[in-house]
Amino acid sequence: MRTVEDNYRWFCESLLKHAKLDGKMILDVGCGDGGLVRFIAKEYSPEYVVGVEPALSEYWDTEASEGSNWRVQYGNAYELEFTDNAFDLVVSLSTFEHISDVAKALAEIKRVLKPYGRFYTEFSPIWTSAAGHHFLRGKDRWWTEEHILAIPAWSHLFLSETEMKQQLIDTGTDDTLIKEMLNFIYHSDYVNRHSRAALSQLLLNSKMIIRYYEERVTFNRLGFTTVTGDNTSELTDEIKLYIERSKYSVSDLGVAGMRVCLEKYESF
């Protein structure tokens, strides 16, 4: 099984195709417990790495900390407490599916980037993907296939809360878990509920140059959980019909995540 450090290494290997780390001032937006910040500081030679996270103690059960070439602090993407043109590179891993006001976050990232500085991000699962409800991560459950598979593919997009409850009862899901699932899917603000189409448009409207854009495609709830995740299509004609009656587009359904590199152009 891939470790958290493996994920950081995989992310950095992808990042290095689009931006340099050595000698750079780097900001990690939505840094979680600061693992990626410390990994970059240790494995590469940045000038300095700063991570900001609004839920350090609330969700990650940690506090602000620092080392010789890195710092993790409280902060959010909407009000970055840094001067204009402060960073060569901004990174963000598994964060932008949680940010409600993506446009505001992108504007702040653009502000703190130096001219020709770059922003690189990877995130999934997007709301309109098969498991976009995100009921699969928590302090004591990470990529739990049992929980993913209990919720029918894309059902969070077209089932009412009452219909979902009955679906979960019919599959024999534990009552306590059903309550948690329903609260998470229909009432939590943990994910932003943006469609793939909406996110793409927000990136286009960022007033930054799109240097790289890749969509991670899978029509399976488990297709994004591991490198070799199941990619057998779960998209049926019945689901297509449900989606066509909703506010979403069938073309959104296969995009589980995005890899994006944006560049701040000097005169923008």
URQUI-V162673 format. One line per field, one symbol per residue. ss: DSSP state (H for helix, E for strand, L for the rest). phi: phi as a letter, one per 20 degrees, with the letter a starting at -180 (. if undefined). psi: psi as a letter, one per 20 degrees, with the letter a starting at -180 (. if undefined). A space follows every 10 residues. Layout:
# URQUI-V162673
ss: ???
phi: ???
psi: ???
This chain:
# URQUI-V162673
ss: LLLHHHHHHH HHHHHLLLLL LLLLEEEEEL LLLLHHHHHH HHHLLLLEEE EEELLLLLLL LLLLEELLLE EEEELLLLLL LLLLLLEEEE EEELLLLLLL LHHHHHHHHH HHEEEEEEEE EEEELLLLLL LLLLLLEELL EELLHHHHHH LLLLHHHHLL HHHHHHHHHH LLLLHHHHHH HHHHHHHLLL LLLLLHHHHH HHHHLLLLEE EEEEEEELLL LLLLLLLLLL LLLLLLHHHH HHHHLLLLLH HHLLEEEEEE EEELLLLL
phi: .feffgffff ffffgffcbe dfmdeccdem emenffgfff feeccffacd ddbfcgefde lbcgbbcfcb bdbfrcfebf ecfglecfbd cbdlcffdff efffffffff feffgmfcdc bcbaefgeeg dffmfbcafc bclefgffff dggmffecef ffffgfffff enfggffgff fffffdcfdf demefgffff ffffefmdfe ebbcdedbdc fefdebgdff dffdedfffg fgffeeeddg fefeeebcdc cdceegee
psi: pprghggggg ghhggiiiqq hpjqpppopl icjjghghgg hgiamqgqpp pppilghghi lrrqrqahkr pprqqrihmp lqrqlhqhpp rpplhiihpg mhggghgggg giqqpjqqpp qpqrpqhjrh kihjmiqrhj oplohghgih oqpjhihipr hghgghghgh jkqpgghggg gggggiiqkh qikprggggg hhghjikqpo hppppopqkq hjijhrhkqp jppjorhggg gghhiairqh ihhiohrqpp oqpoqgi.
